[in-house]
Amino acid sequence: MGRNPIKTPVRRVTRDALADRLATADRVVEVGVGERPAVAAELAARGVAVTATDVRERSVPPGVCFRRDDVTDPDPGVYRGAGLVYALNCPAELQAPCRDLAASLAVPFRFTTLGAEEPVLPVERETLPGETLYTVRGPAWRGAP
């Protein structure tokens, strides 16, 4: 997803808190999984069907489906049937394309940002252990799931 932040492992408490908030649909898509599939793996372990996408080929854990895709020119088939789209460490330049994709599916878009970056979209904020989770407000937003 754009820039490559320093790869530090996601703390278990943060991973679990994110998974708690993202496990609100039977099928979810993570945009820009990169080299940090811990949350996708946790969601899959909880019985959620997870598709992880990235512009580059990536390894994902068992139970997570990987599809190569670019959210700025998405293949609609990759996202069809998803009940939620999310992105972790989402850079500012990809927030609007992710929102637009989620809006086209009439599903929520939730994300975290890179470090101290602020969201560039109108959002609801939820403070989690070690992270802030944002839910985009707008046409597809129906309140935090």
Secondary structure in CASP SS format (residue, H / E / C, confidence):
PFRMAT SS
TARGET T0000
AUTHOR 0000-0000-0000
METHOD secondary structure of the structure
MODEL  1
M C 1.00
G C 1.00
R C 1.00
N C 1.00
P C 1.00
I C 1.00
K C 1.00
T C 1.00
P C 1.00
V C 1.00
R C 1.00
R H 1.00
V H 1.00
T H 1.00
R H 1.00
D H 1.00
A H 1.00
L H 1.00
A H 1.00
D H 1.00
R H 1.00
L H 1.00
A C 1.00
T C 1.00
A C 1.00
D C 1.00
R E 1.00
V E 1.00
V E 1.00
E E 1.00
V C 1.00
G C 1.00
V C 1.00
G C 1.00
E C 1.00
R C 1.00
P C 1.00
A H 1.00
V H 1.00
A H 1.00
A H 1.00
E H 1.00
L H 1.00
A H 1.00
A H 1.00
R C 1.00
G C 1.00
V C 1.00
A E 1.00
V E 1.00
T E 1.00
A E 1.00
T E 1.00
D E 1.00
V C 1.00
R C 1.00
E C 1.00
R C 1.00
S C 1.00
V C 1.00
P C 1.00
P C 1.00
G C 1.00
V E 1.00
C E 1.00
F E 1.00
R E 1.00
R E 1.00
D C 1.00
D C 1.00
V C 1.00
T C 1.00
D C 1.00
P C 1.00
D C 1.00
P H 1.00
G H 1.00
V H 1.00
Y H 1.00
R C 1.00
G C 1.00
A C 1.00
G C 1.00
L E 1.00
V E 1.00
Y E 1.00
A E 1.00
L E 1.00
N E 1.00
C E 1.00
P C 1.00
A H 1.00
E H 1.00
L H 1.00
Q H 1.00
A H 1.00
P H 1.00
C H 1.00
R H 1.00
D H 1.00
L H 1.00
A H 1.00
A H 1.00
S H 1.00
L H 1.00
A C 1.00
V C 1.00
P C 1.00
F E 1.00
R E 1.00
F E 1.00
T E 1.00
T E 1.00
L C 1.00
G C 1.00
A C 1.00
E C 1.00
E C 1.00
P C 1.00
V C 1.00
L C 1.00
P C 1.00
V E 1.00
E E 1.00
R E 1.00
E E 1.00
T E 1.00
L E 1.00
P C 1.00
G C 1.00
E E 1.00
T E 1.00
L E 1.00
Y E 1.00
T E 1.00
V E 1.00
R C 1.00
G C 1.00
P C 1.00
A C 1.00
W C 1.00
R C 1.00
G C 1.00
A C 1.00
P C 1.00
END
